[in-house]
Amino acid sequence: AELFDLKDPNQKPTKIEDILKKIHPEDRGKLQNMFEKGPASGIDQDEVQYRLCLADGDIRWLHDRWIAVRGEDTSAIEGFIRDITEEKLAVEKFLDSQQNAPIGMFIVQDDKFKYVNTEFIRIIGYTKEELLDSNPFIYIHEDYREHVRQHAVAMLKRKSTSPYEFCI
Protein backbone atom coordinates (compact mmCIF):
# COMPACT_ATOMS: atom_id res chain seq x y z
CA ALA A 1 0.00 0.00 0.00
CA GLU A 2 2.79 2.43 0.88
CA LEU A 3 4.69 1.94 -2.38
CA PHE A 4 1.61 2.51 -4.50
CA ASP A 5 0.67 5.54 -2.41
CA LEU A 6 -2.65 4.14 -1.23
CA LYS A 7 -4.24 6.01 1.67
CA ASP A 8 -5.85 2.96 3.24
CA PRO A 9 -3.48 -0.01 3.67
CA ASN A 10 -6.43 -2.34 3.04
CA GLN A 11 -7.28 -0.62 -0.25
CA LYS A 12 -6.08 -2.60 -3.24
CA PRO A 13 -6.10 -1.33 -6.81
CA THR A 14 -8.31 -3.71 -8.72
CA LYS A 15 -7.77 -2.37 -12.21
CA ILE A 16 -4.52 -2.60 -14.10
CA GLU A 17 -5.22 0.91 -15.42
CA ASP A 18 -5.14 2.26 -11.82
CA ILE A 19 -1.67 0.78 -11.34
CA LEU A 20 -0.38 1.89 -14.74
CA LYS A 21 -1.30 5.52 -14.04
CA LYS A 22 1.33 5.55 -11.29
CA ILE A 23 4.06 4.02 -13.47
CA HIS A 24 6.63 6.30 -15.13
CA PRO A 25 5.48 6.95 -18.74
CA GLU A 26 8.67 5.44 -20.21
CA ASP A 27 8.06 2.18 -18.30
CA ARG A 28 4.31 1.74 -18.80
CA GLY A 29 4.64 -0.17 -22.07
CA LYS A 30 6.84 -2.94 -20.70
CA LEU A 31 4.68 -3.32 -17.60
CA GLN A 32 1.47 -3.36 -19.61
CA ASN A 33 3.03 -5.96 -21.91
CA MET A 34 3.85 -8.09 -18.87
CA PHE A 35 0.25 -7.79 -17.59
CA GLU A 36 -1.26 -8.60 -20.96
CA LYS A 37 1.03 -11.36 -22.16
CA GLY A 38 2.32 -12.82 -18.91
CA PRO A 39 0.43 -15.72 -17.37
CA ALA A 40 -2.18 -15.93 -20.13
CA SER A 41 0.52 -16.71 -22.71
CA GLY A 42 1.77 -19.73 -20.81
CA ILE A 43 4.80 -17.97 -19.32
CA ASP A 44 5.42 -19.44 -15.87
CA GLN A 45 7.48 -16.60 -14.42
CA ASP A 46 8.86 -13.20 -15.24
CA GLU A 47 10.43 -10.11 -13.72
CA VAL A 48 10.64 -6.45 -14.59
CA GLN A 49 12.17 -3.25 -13.24
CA TYR A 50 10.24 -0.02 -13.51
CA ARG A 51 9.78 3.41 -11.95
CA LEU A 52 6.80 4.33 -9.82
CA CYS A 53 5.76 8.00 -9.63
CA LEU A 54 4.51 8.98 -6.17
CA ALA A 55 2.02 11.77 -5.48
CA ASP A 56 4.73 13.90 -3.80
CA GLY A 57 6.84 13.82 -6.98
CA ASP A 58 9.33 11.22 -5.79
CA ILE A 59 10.23 8.38 -8.14
CA ARG A 60 10.90 4.91 -6.76
CA TRP A 61 12.54 2.06 -8.69
CA LEU A 62 10.79 -1.28 -8.23
CA HIS A 63 11.74 -4.85 -9.07
CA ASP A 64 8.65 -6.98 -9.67
CA ARG A 65 9.01 -10.76 -9.86
CA TRP A 66 6.15 -13.21 -10.22
CA ILE A 67 5.36 -16.85 -10.84
CA ALA A 68 2.15 -18.32 -12.23
CA VAL A 69 0.46 -20.90 -10.05
CA ARG A 70 -1.95 -23.03 -12.06
CA GLY A 71 -4.51 -25.54 -10.91
CA GLU A 72 -7.04 -27.61 -12.82
CA ASP A 73 -9.70 -24.89 -12.92
CA THR A 74 -7.91 -21.81 -11.63
CA SER A 75 -4.72 -19.88 -11.96
CA ALA A 76 -3.13 -17.19 -9.85
CA ILE A 77 -0.03 -15.05 -9.72
CA GLU A 78 2.26 -15.16 -6.75
CA GLY A 79 5.08 -12.69 -6.47
CA PHE A 80 6.84 -9.86 -4.76
CA ILE A 81 7.73 -6.26 -5.43
CA ARG A 82 10.96 -4.90 -4.01
CA ASP A 83 12.00 -1.24 -3.76
CA ILE A 84 15.44 -1.03 -5.41
CA THR A 85 15.71 2.77 -5.48
CA GLU A 86 18.76 2.91 -3.19
CA GLU A 87 20.58 0.33 -5.34
CA LYS A 88 19.82 2.27 -8.54
CA LEU A 89 21.00 5.54 -6.97
CA ALA A 90 24.21 3.90 -5.69
CA VAL A 91 25.01 2.51 -9.15
CA GLU A 92 24.29 5.90 -10.71
CA LYS A 93 26.61 7.65 -8.23
CA PHE A 94 29.33 5.07 -8.79
CA LEU A 95 29.16 5.42 -12.57
CA ASP A 96 29.15 9.21 -12.27
CA SER A 97 32.20 9.13 -9.99
CA GLN A 98 34.02 6.90 -12.48
CA GLN A 99 33.21 9.13 -15.41
CA ASN A 100 34.16 12.31 -13.55
CA ALA A 101 37.16 10.99 -11.60
CA PRO A 102 40.18 13.31 -11.42
CA ILE A 103 42.38 10.46 -12.74
CA GLY A 104 42.34 8.73 -16.09
CA MET A 105 40.57 5.38 -15.97
CA PHE A 106 40.17 2.72 -18.61
CA ILE A 107 39.27 -0.93 -19.05
CA VAL A 108 41.08 -3.14 -21.53
CA GLN A 109 39.67 -6.52 -22.49
CA ASP A 110 40.96 -8.78 -25.25
CA ASP A 111 43.62 -6.18 -26.14
CA LYS A 112 41.03 -3.46 -26.78
CA PHE A 113 39.76 -0.46 -24.86
CA LYS A 114 36.25 -1.23 -23.62
CA TYR A 115 35.84 1.79 -21.33
CA VAL A 116 37.56 5.17 -21.04
CA ASN A 117 36.56 7.99 -18.72
CA THR A 118 36.57 11.72 -19.45
CA GLU A 119 39.92 12.39 -17.77
CA PHE A 120 41.64 9.58 -19.68
CA ILE A 121 40.29 11.04 -22.94
CA ARG A 122 41.66 14.46 -21.96
CA ILE A 123 45.08 13.07 -21.02
CA ILE A 124 45.57 10.93 -24.11
CA GLY A 125 44.13 13.44 -26.57
CA TYR A 126 41.92 11.12 -28.60
CA THR A 127 38.14 10.90 -28.76
CA LYS A 128 36.15 8.17 -27.05
CA GLU A 129 35.14 6.85 -30.48
CA GLU A 130 38.78 6.62 -31.59
CA LEU A 131 39.82 4.81 -28.42
CA LEU A 132 37.05 2.26 -27.93
CA ASP A 133 37.80 -1.12 -29.52
CA SER A 134 41.33 -0.01 -30.41
CA ASN A 135 44.53 -1.65 -29.17
CA PRO A 136 45.92 0.39 -26.24
CA PHE A 137 49.53 -0.37 -27.12
CA ILE A 138 49.39 1.78 -30.25
CA TYR A 139 49.07 4.84 -27.99
CA ILE A 140 52.07 3.94 -25.82
CA HIS A 141 55.49 5.17 -26.88
CA GLU A 142 57.40 2.20 -28.28
CA ASP A 143 60.19 2.58 -25.68
CA TYR A 144 57.62 1.96 -22.88
CA ARG A 145 55.49 -0.84 -24.36
CA GLU A 146 57.35 -3.71 -22.68
CA HIS A 147 57.42 -1.83 -19.36
CA VAL A 148 53.64 -1.33 -19.54
CA ARG A 149 53.02 -4.95 -20.57
CA GLN A 150 55.05 -6.26 -17.61
CA HIS A 151 53.26 -3.99 -15.11
CA ALA A 152 49.84 -4.85 -16.53
CA VAL A 153 50.54 -8.60 -16.26
CA ALA A 154 51.82 -8.17 -12.69
CA MET A 155 48.66 -6.27 -11.74
CA LEU A 156 46.42 -8.91 -13.33
CA LYS A 157 48.25 -11.62 -11.38
CA ARG A 158 47.89 -9.49 -8.22
CA LYS A 159 51.65 -9.29 -7.81
CA SER A 160 51.52 -5.50 -7.98
CA THR A 161 48.97 -2.87 -7.07
CA SER A 162 51.19 0.16 -7.56
CA PRO A 163 50.42 2.62 -10.33
CA TYR A 164 53.11 3.15 -12.91
CA GLU A 165 54.01 5.87 -15.37
CA PHE A 166 54.78 5.73 -19.06
CA CYS A 167 54.94 7.98 -22.10
CA ILE A 168 52.38 8.07 -24.85
C-alpha positions in Angstrom: 0.0 0.0 0.0 2.8 2.4 0.9 4.7 1.9 -2.4 1.6 2.5 -4.5 0.7 5.5 -2.4 -2.6 4.1 -1.2 -4.2 6.0 1.7 -5.8 3.0 3.2 -3.5 0.0 3.7 -6.4 -2.3 3.0 -7.3 -0.6 -0.2 -6.1 -2.6 -3.2 -6.1 -1.3 -6.8 -8.3 -3.7 -8.7 -7.8 -2.4 -12.2 -4.5 -2.6 -14.1 -5.2 0.9 -15.4 -5.1 2.3 -11.8 -1.7 0.8 -11.3 -0.4 1.9 -14.7 -1.3 5.5 -14.0 1.3 5.6 -11.3 4.1 4.0 -13.5 6.6 6.3 -15.1 5.5 7.0 -18.7 8.7 5.4 -20.2 8.1 2.2 -18.3 4.3 1.7 -18.8 4.6 -0.2 -22.1 6.8 -2.9 -20.7 4.7 -3.3 -17.6 1.5 -3.4 -19.6 3.0 -6.0 -21.9 3.8 -8.1 -18.9 0.3 -7.8 -17.6 -1.3 -8.6 -21.0 1.0 -11.4 -22.2 2.3 -12.8 -18.9 0.4 -15.7 -17.4 -2.2 -15.9 -20.1 0.5 -16.7 -22.7 1.8 -19.7 -20.8 4.8 -18.0 -19.3 5.4 -19.4 -15.9 7.5 -16.6 -14.4 8.9 -13.2 -15.2 10.4 -10.1 -13.7 10.6 -6.4 -14.6 12.2 -3.3 -13.2 10.2 0.0 -13.5 9.8 3.4 -12.0 6.8 4.3 -9.8 5.8 8.0 -9.6 4.5 9.0 -6.2 2.0 11.8 -5.5 4.7 13.9 -3.8 6.8 13.8 -7.0 9.3 11.2 -5.8 10.2 8.4 -8.1 10.9 4.9 -6.8 12.5 2.1 -8.7 10.8 -1.3 -8.2 11.7 -4.9 -9.1 8.7 -7.0 -9.7 9.0 -10.8 -9.9 6.2 -13.2 -10.2 5.4 -16.8 -10.8 2.1 -18.3 -12.2 0.5 -20.9 -10.0 -2.0 -23.0 -12.1 -4.5 -25.5 -10.9 -7.0 -27.6 -12.8 -9.7 -24.9 -12.9 -7.9 -21.8 -11.6 -4.7 -19.9 -12.0 -3.1 -17.2 -9.8 0.0 -15.1 -9.7 2.3 -15.2 -6.7 5.1 -12.7 -6.5 6.8 -9.9 -4.8 7.7 -6.3 -5.4 11.0 -4.9 -4.0 12.0 -1.2 -3.8 15.4 -1.0 -5.4 15.7 2.8 -5.5 18.8 2.9 -3.2 20.6 0.3 -5.3 19.8 2.3 -8.5 21.0 5.5 -7.0 24.2 3.9 -5.7 25.0 2.5 -9.2 24.3 5.9 -10.7 26.6 7.7 -8.2 29.3 5.1 -8.8 29.2 5.4 -12.6 29.1 9.2 -12.3 32.2 9.1 -10.0 34.0 6.9 -12.5 33.2 9.1 -15.4 34.2 12.3 -13.6 37.2 11.0 -11.6 40.2 13.3 -11.4 42.4 10.5 -12.7 42.3 8.7 -16.1 40.6 5.4 -16.0 40.2 2.7 -18.6 39.3 -0.9 -19.0 41.1 -3.1 -21.5 39.7 -6.5 -22.5 41.0 -8.8 -25.3 43.6 -6.2 -26.1 41.0 -3.5 -26.8 39.8 -0.5 -24.9 36.3 -1.2 -23.6 35.8 1.8 -21.3 37.6 5.2 -21.0 36.6 8.0 -18.7 36.6 11.7 -19.5 39.9 12.4 -17.8 41.6 9.6 -19.7 40.3 11.0 -22.9 41.7 14.5 -22.0 45.1 13.1 -21.0 45.6 10.9 -24.1 44.1 13.4 -26.6 41.9 11.1 -28.6 38.1 10.9 -28.8 36.1 8.2 -27.1 35.1 6.8 -30.5 38.8 6.6 -31.6 39.8 4.8 -28.4 37.1 2.3 -27.9 37.8 -1.1 -29.5 41.3 0.0 -30.4 44.5 -1.7 -29.2 45.9 0.4 -26.2 49.5 -0.4 -27.1 49.4 1.8 -30.3 49.1 4.8 -28.0 52.1 3.9 -25.8 55.5 5.2 -26.9 57.4 2.2 -28.3 60.2 2.6 -25.7 57.6 2.0 -22.9 55.5 -0.8 -24.4 57.4 -3.7 -22.7 57.4 -1.8 -19.4 53.6 -1.3 -19.5 53.0 -4.9 -20.6 55.1 -6.3 -17.6 53.3 -4.0 -15.1 49.8 -4.8 -16.5 50.5 -8.6 -16.3 51.8 -8.2 -12.7 48.7 -6.3 -11.7 46.4 -8.9 -13.3 48.2 -11.6 -11.4 47.9 -9.5 -8.2 51.7 -9.3 -7.8 51.5 -5.5 -8.0 49.0 -2.9 -7.1 51.2 0.2 -7.6 50.4 2.6 -10.3 53.1 3.2 -12.9 54.0 5.9 -15.4 54.8 5.7 -19.1 54.9 8.0 -22.1 52.4 8.1 -24.8 
